[in-house]
């Protein structure tokens, strides 16, 4: 056995782990980063980046299919799965190489292997032990399944769906959250018949009801079917097809089934509890500064209960790095973290839904305004419909923003600033949005809530 020492040992090289390592190195700390697979984790290799590459390929397919509408002579002759895969893998490889170079340039020691936590604190990798004055846990998450539903064959998680080398004719998606609606959107653009099954009353059930309903309208128009308020009961495979049976006895036949029912924290079998870390339903328990119950051990990212988003992991990783360095950073609460589903159309939000705001402040103390993108010139040009909904406290600040439409994910940062800085619509209304841009829709909503709508009655 060989002992190694460092200022900080980071277990996990995904979004939260590598962000922490980079910031620590920038602050002059000696860092060891332990990763069993590849730097970048799920987000870079099996999640955010490759799925958005697929979604862009889907956008191009839709543009080609609809080109005649705007006077462009183009046709869509088909989808080449191998070509799409090569495009996706090329993007991932380039980003991975860049990340490796960045980590190397910062002098971070990368250890490849499966690490387990030990008291001390320390991380064991095989026969080697890496002891740090501080240890950061950042081991990420895995795709969940449902009881009685085995992954394999024609039953896929998002990881297997990415590697699918055919374009199926029919797919059933179990779960109407972000992963489910994004894959449903891709497959429909590729010409696949898609049915989403969601146990709750709406698609993207965590979003404002107005956003969910707007997405549902758009999906109906695209020919994406969905069964809401229905649960998976059983499944049977028959040769080259699979049949999903719902709780009401309805049967849905498909070539493949995508299980998109969320992600669980990757904490089992890593020595956490033995080293004094307390788990709650698999998630690592922390205080409000992300310290675990084990001295000098911290946790960031998907293993900490809350939003499972790469950029939340980035922020938490940076926060812990600066906390260790004694800089007293500010931790962004989950409600102020922007959320985007990159489907067609996109759904983006930050802050409270209208229902959440009413629960917190009372229904009479909350006001909202919904602006239809039909009135936005840029949205008309690119052919998208949707909404911008802003929620405010009466005579108070903006507390939530909810957007639906193609490319609205690019607008959510302005909304985040409004919510995070507790801006009043009256504060924002004087600022001009460039014309014609989709950002004007945000401006119109702020103007309306300030009592002076321009392009709305």
N, C-alpha and C positions, 0 to 999 in steps of 0.2 A: 504494500500500500504506500502511495506517495501523497504527502500533504502539500497543498499549495495555498497561498494566501493572497488576498486582495482586499481593497477597501470595501468593495461591493461585489457580490455574486448575484447574477440575474439568472433565474431559471425560466427559460422560455424566450425564444427569439422572434415572437410575433410582434404585432403592432405596439402593445404596451411595453414588452420587454426590450425591444431594440430602441424605442424612444427613450426609455429610462437610461439605457446604456450610453446612448449618444449624448444625452444631456449631462450625465455624470462625468463622462470623459471630458466634455467641454468645460466642466467645473473643476477639472484637475484631479479627478478620482481615478484610481487604478481599478479597472473593471474586468471581470470574467463573465462572459455570456455563454450559458449552456443551452444548446438546442439539439434535439434528437433528430430533426429533419433538416429543413432549409430555413435560413434567415428569411423573415417576412411572414412566416406562419400561414394560417388559413387564409387571411385576407389577400395576400399576394399570390399564393399558389392555387388556392381552391375556393376563393370567395370573392371579395370585392373586385379585384382587377379582372380576373378571367370572366366573371359573369357580366361585367360592364362591357368587355370586349364583345361578348355574345350579343348583348343588347344593342351595341352599335351596328353589328352585322345585321341584326333584325331591322334596325332603323333604315339601313341602306336598302334592304330588301323591300320594305314598305315604300320607300321613295321611288325605287324603280317600278314597282307595281302601279304606283299612282302618278307616274311622270306625265302621262298624256293629259292629265287634268290641267297642268300648267303649261302645256304646249311643248314639252320635251319628248322627243321620239326615243323612248327607251323601253325595253321589255325585260321581264324577269323570267329567264328560262329555267331556273331551278336553283337549289342550294347545294353547294359542294361541301359536305361535312369535313372532308380532309382539308380543304382550303380554309374553311372557318377555323378549324383546329390549329392549323399552321399559323394563321394570323394571331389567334389568341395566345398560343405558346410563344410566339416571337415577342409579343408585348411583355409577357411575364418574364421571359429570359432577360430582356433588356433591363427591366426594373430590378430584377434580382441581382444582376451584375453590378448595377449602380449602387444598390444597397451594400453589397459585399465590399465594394471599393470605399464607400463612406465609412463603414465600420472599421475597415483596416486602416484607413487614413487617420482615424481618431485613436489608434493604438489600443483598441479593445481586443482582449484575448478571447477568441471564440473556441469553445470546446464542443465537439460534435459527439453526441451520445445521450442516452436517456438518463436524466438526473433524478435523484431522490433527495428529499430534504432530511437533514439530520440535526440533532441538537448541537448548539455551539455558537451561532448557527453555521451550517455548512451544507454543501450539496455534494453528494457522492455520484460519481460517474464511473462505473466499473470499479476498478481497484483504486482509483484516485479520489481524493477528497479535497474540495475547494472551500476553504474557510474565509468568510468575510466578516468584517466588522458589522455589516448589514447584508441581509439577503432579501431580494425582491422576487416574489412568486408571480409568474406571468404565463401560466401553462395553457391558457385559452379554453376552447370549448370543442364539443363534438356534436354531430347531428343526432338528435333524438329520434326514436321510433315510437311505435304504439304497442301496447301489450298484445301479444299474439301475432305480431307482424314482423317477420324476419326479412332483413335486408339481403338482397341477392337475386340473381337472375333478372326477372322483369320488374323487381321492386327496387327502386333506386333512392338514394339520398342525393343531395345537390352535388356531392363529389363524383358519384358515378354518372350523374346526368351530364356533367361537364365532359366526361370522357366518352359519351355515347357516340359511336361512329356511324350512326344512321339517323335519318330524319323519320320518325315514326308517323303513322297516320292518325293514331288516337292516343291521348295521354289523359290519365286522371291524376290530378294534383290534390293530395291530402294536406290541407292547410292553406288558409287564405291570408297569411301574413306576408312579410316582405319577400322572403325567398320564394314562396308559392306564387305570388302575383308576378314576380320578375320572370321566373321560368315560364309561366303561362303566357306571358307577353311575348317572350322570345319564340316559343313554339308556334304560337298563332301567326306571328309574322313569317315563320317558315312554312306556313300552310297546314299546320297540324290542327286537328279537332281536339279542343281542350275543355275539360270540365274540372272546376275547382270545387272541392268539398270543404266547407268550413263549419265548425260546430257552433260558432257564435253567430249573432244576427247579421253581421256585415263583414265584407272583405276589409282587410287592415283594421281589425276591431279596436286597436289601440289609438287610432286616429280620431279626429273630430268627425262626428256623424256626417257633416256636410261633405267632407273629403271622401269618406267611404262611399257615399251615395253617388258622388260625381264620378268616381272610379268605376263603380258598378254600371252606370249609364254608358260610359265609354267602352267598357268591356262588352256589354250587350251589343253595342253598335258594331264592334269588331267581330262578333260571333263567338266570343268566349262564354261558355256556359258556366254556371255555378249553382251549387246547392247550399243554401245558407241554413243554419240551425240544424244541420244534419251531422251525424257522427258515423265514423267507420265502425262496422260490425265484424266483418270477416272478409277473407280474400281467398280466391282459388285460381290456380294457374292451370291452363289447359293448352298444352302445345305452344303455339306462338302467340297466345293471348292471355290476358289476365282479367278476372272479373272482381270488381269491388262491390261488396254488399253493404248497404247503409242500414242505419238503425230502424228505418221504416220499411225495410224489406226491398227497397229499390236496388236494382243491379246496374252497374256501369261497366261496360266492356271496353278494354283498351289494349294497346300493345305494351305499354309500360305504365307503372304507377310511380309517381314521385312522392316521397314522404317528406313533407316540409312543415313539420310540427314544432319547430324551434330547435334550439341548441342547449346542451347541458354543459356544466362546468367540468373541465378535465382535471379532476383532483384525486380520483381514486388510485390507490396503489402507489402513491408518490411520497409516502412517509409523512404526510402533513400532520395527521392527528398524533402520530407517535412522537413528533417533535414539539407538540404543544399547540398546534394550530387547531382552532375549533371550526368545524364545518356545520353548516345549516342547510339541509337539503342538498348537500354537495357543494354549496357555495362557501367560500372562505369568509368567516366573520371578521370584520374590521371595525375600528372606531372611525370617527369622522375625519381622521387624517390618514386613513388607509393602513394603520398599524394592525397587525393580527394579534392574537392572544399570546403568541410566542415572542419573547423579547428580541428586538432587532430584526424582526421578520415582517415584511410588508407584502401587500397583494394589490395587483392592478389588473384591469381588463375584464374579460368575460368571466373570470372565476369570482369576481365581486358582484353580488346580486345587483341587478339594475339593467339598464340598456346594454345590449351586446352589440356594440358598434366599434369599428376600428378607431374612429377619431376620439371616442371616449377613452379607449385604451391609450392612444397617444397622449391625451391630456393628463390622464392619471399617471402614466409613466414619467412624464416631465414633472408633474407635481411632486411625486415621491422623490425623484432625483434632487429637486430643489429643497424639499423638506429635509432630506439627509444632509444636504450642504448648509442647512441653517438659514435659508433665505426667506422662510415664512411665506410660501406661495399661497395663492387663492385657488381653491378647488371649485371647479364649475359644477353646479348641481345637475342632476340628470334632466331636470325640466328645462334647463337652458342649453342642452345639447341638441343641435339640429338633427333632424331625422329625414331621410330621403328613401323612397322606393323608386327605383329607376325604370319602372315599367313605362309602357306607352298607353296613357299619359303618365308622367311622373307625379308623385305625391310627396310633398315636402312640408315639414312643420317644425315649429319650435315653441316652447312654452306650454301653457295650459289649453286644453280644449275648452269649448264654451261650457260644457257640462261640468268639467272640473273647476272652472272659475266660479260657476254658480254655487257649487258645493262649498267652495272655500270662502267666498265673499257674500253669498246671497244672491238670488236671482235678480232682485231689484237694483243691485249694485254693479251689475255687469251689462255691458252693451256690446253688440257685435255688428259688423258690416260685411256684406258679401258682394264682391265685384265680379261680374261675369267677364271672362276673357273675350267674349264675343265683341266687347267694346274696345278691345286693345288692338291697334293696327298691326303690330309686329306678330301677335298671335294669329291674326287672320292671314297674314302673309305666309307663315310657316304651316298653316293649316291645323292648328290645335284649338281645342275648346277646353274649358275648365273654369276654375274659380280662384279668387284670392279672398280669404276670409280673415279679418282681423278682429281680435277680441280685446276689449279694454275694460278697465274699471271706470265706472261713471265718474267723470271729472278727475280721472286718475290715469295711470300709465297703461301702455300696451302690455298685456299679459300672455298673449298667444297669437300665432300667425299660422295659417293653414292654406296651402297652395296646391292646386291640381292643374296640370297642363304639361305639355312637352317642354323640357328644359327649365322648369321652374326650380329644380334643385340648385341652379346657379344663382337664384335670387335669395336663397334662405339666409345667407350671411347678413344681409342688410336687416332682415327680420330678427335675426339673433341679436344684433346690436340694439335694436329697438327694445326687445324684451329684456335682454341682459342689463341694459343701462336704464331700465325703467323709464323710457322716454314717453312723453305724452304725445298723442297725435298732433296736438297744436305745436309741439316742438319740431316735429318732422315736416309738417305741411309746407313750410316756406321753402324747403329744399327742392330743387328742380331735378327731375329725372329726364335723361336724354330721350329725345324723340326721333324715330319710333323705336322703343325698346319694350320688352315685357316688364321691365322694372316699373314702368309707368302704372301698371296695374296696382302695384303696392302703393305708389303715390296717390292714386285715385282713392284707394281704401282709407289711407291716412287722412286725405282731404275730407272725405265724407264724414269720418268720425270726429274731425275737427269742426264740423258744421258748415263746410264750404265746398261741397262736391262740384267738380268742373264738368266732367263728361257723364254724369249720372243725375237722374232726377231725384 
